[in-house]
C-alpha cells in the first residue's frame, strides 16, 4: 500500500506510516487520531494500517512512523511483535535514522509494552523524536487530541525536514 502512495506523491519524504493492532477498537481510535492530526499539514501522506498488513516495503518507503499498540499482559500486542519479526532482517539497515514515536493503550501502566517496543527499535537504530504517549484506561477526547497533536507535529517536522 505504501508503495502505491509513493508513486502518486510528489514528495516521497512526507510519508508517515501509522501502524497498530486493536481488538477493542481503542488503539485503532488513537491511530486514526494521529492520522487526522498529520493530515492537518498539507502535502503529508499519512498511511494508517494494521500491523498484520504492513510489509517491509511499507517500512522502507516511509519517512517516519508511529507504532501504536495495546498493552497485553505487560507486553506489546503479538501482531506488532510479529511485524518486527517478519521485517527486521529485511529492512534493518534502511530503518537506521528514521524518526519514530510510540503510542500505547494501556489497561495497566503501559511501561512493559513501551519497553519491549523500544528494545526492538533500538536494533533498527531509529531515533525517537517525540515522547511516548501512554493512555491508561478509557480513551477520552483529551487522549485523542493528544494523538492528533502528535500526528500534526510529526507531519510538520517532516515538512521542514527535521524528521
Rosetta silent file (secondary structure, phi, psi, omega in degrees, C-alpha in Angstrom):
SEQUENCE: XXXXXXXXXXXXXXXXXXXXXXXXXXXXXXXXXXXXXXXXXXXXXXXXXXXXXXXXXXXXXXXXXXXXXXXXXXXXXXXXXXXXXXXXXXXXXXXXXXXXXXXXXXXXXXXXXXXXXXXXXXXXXXXXXXXXXXXXXXXXXXXXXXXXXXXXXXXXXXXXXXX
SCORE:     score description
SCORE:     0.000 S_00000001
   1 L     0.000  -43.712 -179.206    0.000    0.000    0.000 S_00000001
   2 H   -61.549  -40.705  178.310    2.748    2.419    0.887 S_00000001
   3 H   -58.992  -35.200  177.169    4.455    1.827   -2.439 S_00000001
   4 H   -65.040  -39.645  179.246    1.270    2.894   -4.213 S_00000001
   5 H   -66.862  -40.270  179.006    1.257    6.179   -2.310 S_00000001
   6 H   -56.311  -42.689 -177.779    4.907    6.810   -3.174 S_00000001
   7 H   -67.873  -22.309 -178.693    4.088    6.544   -6.864 S_00000001
   8 L  -105.417    8.004 -176.798    1.291    9.113   -6.517 S_00000001
   9 L  -112.906  136.732  178.887    3.150   11.537   -4.242 S_00000001
  10 L   -77.955  -28.358 -178.365    5.406   14.321   -5.442 S_00000001
  11 L  -120.644   97.553 -176.370    7.426   14.387   -2.205 S_00000001
  12 H   -65.365  -18.689 -177.112    8.342   10.888   -1.034 S_00000001
  13 H   -79.643    3.181 -176.454    9.902   12.287    2.152 S_00000001
  14 H  -111.969   31.316 -179.429    6.499   13.237    3.574 S_00000001
  15 E  -101.127  119.587  175.745    5.063    9.754    4.214 S_00000001
  16 E  -106.195  121.154  177.852    4.060    8.988    7.796 S_00000001
  17 E  -100.013  123.694  178.085    3.255    5.331    8.468 S_00000001
  18 E  -116.295  112.095  178.400    0.968    4.696   11.437 S_00000001
  19 E  -119.521  151.143 -171.201    0.578    1.042   12.261 S_00000001
  20 E  -153.508  166.242  165.849   -1.448   -0.540   15.015 S_00000001
  21 L  -131.278  141.502 -178.548   -3.161   -3.581   16.424 S_00000001
  22 L  -154.625  126.278  172.668   -6.540   -3.302   18.093 S_00000001
  23 L  -100.609  -39.894 -177.165   -9.081   -5.800   19.356 S_00000001
  24 L   -85.233  -17.538 -175.611  -11.286   -3.459   21.375 S_00000001
  25 L    99.697  -13.393 -177.871  -11.042   -0.556   18.945 S_00000001
  26 H   -64.687  -49.658 -178.086   -9.212    1.711   21.399 S_00000001
  27 H   -67.606  -33.834  175.976   -5.806    1.581   19.738 S_00000001
  28 H   -62.968  -39.713  177.322   -7.423    1.964   16.322 S_00000001
  29 H   -62.888  -40.206  178.437   -9.104    5.160   17.529 S_00000001
  30 H   -65.583  -43.338  178.298   -5.741    6.508   18.715 S_00000001
  31 H   -62.600  -40.209  178.294   -4.109    5.631   15.377 S_00000001
  32 H   -63.781  -38.344  178.935   -6.943    7.349   13.495 S_00000001
  33 H   -65.978  -38.695  176.897   -6.467   10.483   15.602 S_00000001
  34 H   -61.170  -45.124  179.101   -2.742   10.529   14.753 S_00000001
  35 H   -61.143  -45.029  178.228   -3.634   10.290   11.080 S_00000001
  36 H   -57.117  -44.573  179.451   -6.181   13.117   11.399 S_00000001
  37 H   -63.870  -42.798 -179.722   -3.561   15.329   13.001 S_00000001
  38 H   -62.469  -37.402 -177.792   -0.951   14.552   10.355 S_00000001
  39 L   -73.157   -6.359  172.872   -3.402   15.405    7.587 S_00000001
  40 L   -67.757  -21.541 -179.814   -3.741   18.915    9.047 S_00000001
  41 L   -98.386  112.815 -176.316   -0.395   19.593    7.354 S_00000001
  42 L   -58.461  139.442  177.516   -0.903   19.935    3.619 S_00000001
  43 L    91.195   -2.763  179.386    1.209   17.631    1.465 S_00000001
  44 L   -89.462  135.638  170.661    1.571   14.887    4.075 S_00000001
  45 E  -101.691  111.757  179.116    0.673   11.325    3.216 S_00000001
  46 E  -109.130  111.161 -176.337   -0.430    9.663    6.459 S_00000001
  47 E  -104.891  124.092  179.143   -0.959    5.952    5.979 S_00000001
  48 E  -114.797  124.951  179.383   -2.757    4.025    8.729 S_00000001
  49 E  -151.009  157.396  178.896   -2.755    0.259    8.588 S_00000001
  50 E   -69.854  151.077 -179.563   -2.895   -2.758   10.831 S_00000001
  51 L   -58.171  -33.257 -179.268    0.421   -4.289   11.844 S_00000001
  52 L   -63.488  -29.533 -176.224   -0.579   -7.515   10.067 S_00000001
  53 L   -89.247  -17.255 -175.993   -0.765   -5.719    6.710 S_00000001
  54 L   -68.445  134.663  178.627    2.500   -3.772    6.951 S_00000001
  55 L  -112.427  170.448  175.428    5.260   -5.046    4.677 S_00000001
  56 H   -59.008  -38.833  179.253    8.974   -4.434    4.513 S_00000001
  57 H   -63.120  -38.952  177.080    8.329   -2.133    1.543 S_00000001
  58 H   -59.946  -43.267  179.334    5.908   -0.047    3.632 S_00000001
  59 H   -66.669  -38.360  179.886    8.626    0.420    6.248 S_00000001
  60 H   -64.081  -40.530 -169.716   11.222    1.306    3.624 S_00000001
  61 H   -87.239   -8.587  179.140    9.180    3.981    1.927 S_00000001
  62 L   -84.166  152.843  176.137    8.009    5.947    4.955 S_00000001
  63 L   -85.841  -38.481  179.793    9.922    8.924    6.304 S_00000001
  64 E  -143.706  162.847  178.761    8.650    8.483    9.871 S_00000001
  65 E  -146.090  157.721  175.248    6.412    6.046   11.685 S_00000001
  66 E  -124.655  124.616  176.339    4.230    5.687   14.734 S_00000001
  67 E   -94.021  120.567  178.942    3.912    2.347   16.496 S_00000001
  68 E  -117.971  121.743 -177.476    0.510    2.007   18.196 S_00000001
  69 E  -141.681  142.529  166.822   -0.040   -0.985   20.438 S_00000001
  70 E   -74.928  162.902  173.307   -2.317   -2.062   23.217 S_00000001
  71 L   -96.470  120.646  176.362   -0.692   -3.434   26.313 S_00000001
  72 E  -119.693  116.981  177.635   -1.348   -7.140   26.707 S_00000001
  73 L    53.754   38.492  178.931   -0.018   -8.816   29.847 S_00000001
  74 L    74.623   20.568 -175.910    2.595   -6.088   30.248 S_00000001
  75 E  -141.475  165.371  175.056    3.824   -6.518   26.650 S_00000001
  76 L   -67.075  163.875  176.025    3.158   -5.173   23.157 S_00000001
  77 L   -62.615  143.353  178.784    0.479   -6.804   21.007 S_00000001
  78 H   -58.134  -34.076 -179.956    1.603  -10.041   19.355 S_00000001
  79 H   -66.474  -34.753  177.146    0.745   -8.622   15.930 S_00000001
  80 H   -69.192  -43.889  177.431    3.164   -5.738   16.470 S_00000001
  81 H   -61.623  -40.597  177.714    5.885   -8.161   17.584 S_00000001
  82 H   -59.708  -41.531  178.017    5.134  -10.294   14.513 S_00000001
  83 H   -58.972  -47.109  178.646    5.668   -7.255   12.258 S_00000001
  84 H   -61.489  -43.297  179.855    9.072   -6.674   13.810 S_00000001
  85 H   -62.302  -41.616 -177.257    9.921  -10.375   13.486 S_00000001
  86 H   -69.230  -29.921 -169.097    8.844  -10.515    9.824 S_00000001
  87 H  -113.376  -13.398 -170.630   10.735   -7.419    8.719 S_00000001
  88 H   -52.557  -57.740 -176.375   13.726   -6.941   10.995 S_00000001
  89 H   -67.490  -28.199 -177.042   16.431   -8.634    8.940 S_00000001
  90 H   -73.751  -41.134 -171.577   14.970   -7.372    5.652 S_00000001
  91 H  -117.283    3.426 -174.520   14.834   -3.636    6.485 S_00000001
  92 H   -48.943  -48.328 -176.943   17.116   -3.161    9.487 S_00000001
  93 H   -66.942  -37.867 -178.075   19.729   -1.189    7.541 S_00000001
  94 H   -74.274  -16.926 -178.123   17.183    1.037    5.751 S_00000001
  95 H   -85.468  -15.359 -177.163   15.476    1.965    9.033 S_00000001
  96 L   -55.378  124.657  178.001   18.593    3.471   10.584 S_00000001
  97 L    87.133  -10.838  178.842   17.979    7.136   11.453 S_00000001
  98 L   -66.982  149.993 -179.159   14.265    7.155   10.632 S_00000001
  99 E   -84.481  144.200  177.282   12.058    9.049   13.055 S_00000001
 100 E  -147.995  161.536  171.892    9.527    7.267   15.217 S_00000001
 101 E  -142.120  162.563 -177.782    7.073    7.713   18.057 S_00000001
 102 E  -129.663  138.383  173.818    5.113    5.219   20.172 S_00000001
 103 E  -127.912  129.223 -178.613    1.528    5.266   21.433 S_00000001
 104 E  -120.709  132.099  170.034    0.304    2.666   23.945 S_00000001
 105 E  -100.275  111.116 -169.253   -3.271    1.970   25.004 S_00000001
 106 E  -117.436  135.401  170.203   -2.816    0.508   28.477 S_00000001
 107 L   -86.701  -21.621  179.422   -5.089   -1.191   30.926 S_00000001
 108 L  -112.013 -125.388 -178.993   -2.239   -1.173   33.417 S_00000001
 109 L  -101.185  -14.179  175.680    0.741    1.206   33.347 S_00000001
 110 L    80.730   -9.051 -174.701    1.969    0.567   29.784 S_00000001
 111 H   -65.798  -37.953  179.820    5.652    0.561   30.709 S_00000001
 112 H   -65.113  -42.324  177.969    6.256   -3.088   29.783 S_00000001
 113 H   -63.699  -44.809  179.189    4.757   -2.645   26.317 S_00000001
 114 H   -61.605  -46.463 -178.611    6.769    0.529   25.757 S_00000001
 115 H   -60.653  -42.425 -178.878    9.989   -1.085   26.955 S_00000001
 116 H   -67.209  -39.354  177.598    9.551   -4.107   24.681 S_00000001
 117 H   -64.682  -48.537 -176.088    8.829   -1.924   21.624 S_00000001
 118 H   -68.433  -29.278  176.762   11.764    0.379   22.276 S_00000001
 119 H   -62.973  -43.423  179.124   14.125   -2.536   22.879 S_00000001
 120 H   -69.479  -43.020 -178.142   13.392   -3.832   19.367 S_00000001
 121 H   -63.500  -27.878  175.047   13.511   -0.382   17.772 S_00000001
 122 H   -57.288  -38.100  177.582   16.981    0.069   19.259 S_00000001
 123 H   -66.097  -28.934  176.435   18.085   -2.703   16.901 S_00000001
 124 H   -77.184  -15.623 -178.033   16.675   -0.756   13.955 S_00000001
 125 L    60.504   37.380  175.298   18.745    2.270   15.087 S_00000001
 126 L   -84.346  168.345 -179.838   15.796    4.588   14.599 S_00000001
 127 E  -119.796  127.414  177.837   15.506    7.835   16.532 S_00000001
 128 E   -75.075  126.609 -175.771   12.653    8.678   18.853 S_00000001
 129 L  -112.402   -7.684  176.189   11.513   12.210   18.074 S_00000001
 130 L  -140.010  149.368  176.652    8.565   12.559   20.451 S_00000001
 131 L   -64.061  143.840  178.480    7.978   11.332   23.966 S_00000001
 132 L   -60.906  146.913  174.673    5.867    8.157   24.106 S_00000001
 133 E  -108.028  122.412  176.117    2.161    8.597   24.740 S_00000001
 134 E  -118.521  114.262  178.752    0.661    6.088   27.153 S_00000001
 135 E   -98.287  115.662 -179.046   -3.108    6.286   27.504 S_00000001
 136 E  -100.198  126.956  177.562   -4.220    4.465   30.621 S_00000001
 137 L    82.824 -145.382 -175.678   -7.815    3.311   30.858 S_00000001
 138 L   -64.777  147.794  176.781  -10.632    4.818   28.821 S_00000001
 139 L   -84.587  119.746 -179.258   -9.948    6.794   25.654 S_00000001
 140 L  -107.212  170.219  175.532  -11.063   10.392   26.209 S_00000001
 141 H   -62.759  -34.223  176.600  -11.316   13.337   23.858 S_00000001
 142 H   -62.372  -41.637  177.866   -8.201   14.696   25.572 S_00000001
 143 H   -62.925  -43.917 -179.630   -6.360   11.468   24.674 S_00000001
 144 H   -64.918  -40.180  178.651   -7.500   11.694   21.074 S_00000001
 145 H   -66.612  -37.234  175.765   -6.408   15.321   20.824 S_00000001
 146 H   -58.538  -39.576  177.832   -3.016   14.407   22.267 S_00000001
 147 H   -71.469  -37.327  176.283   -2.678   11.911   19.408 S_00000001
 148 H   -61.664  -42.574  178.419   -3.829   14.464   16.830 S_00000001
 149 H   -62.903  -40.735  176.477   -1.151   16.850   18.076 S_00000001
 150 H   -58.320  -50.038  179.376    1.441   14.080   17.780 S_00000001
 151 H   -59.423  -43.554 -179.976    0.444   13.425   14.166 S_00000001
 152 H   -65.054  -41.015  179.597    0.462   17.120   13.336 S_00000001
 153 H   -63.626  -44.554  178.579    3.858   17.589   14.986 S_00000001
 154 H   -63.333  -43.452  179.421    5.396   14.701   13.065 S_00000001
 155 H   -64.000  -41.894  178.142    3.952   15.955    9.783 S_00000001
 156 H   -64.957  -39.494  176.740    5.180   19.487   10.432 S_00000001
 157 H   -63.024  -38.354  176.393    8.621   18.133   11.293 S_00000001
 158 H   -67.244  -38.492 -178.850    8.714   16.219    8.019 S_00000001
 159 H   -60.261  -40.555 -177.879    7.594   19.330    6.161 S_00000001
 160 H   -94.608   -0.482  172.079   10.534   21.376    7.431 S_00000001
 161 L    87.736   14.517  178.689   12.963   18.461    7.206 S_00000001
 162 L   -90.695  -17.098  175.716   13.805   17.809   10.860 S_00000001
 163 L  -118.490    0.000    0.000   12.143   14.376   10.875 S_00000001
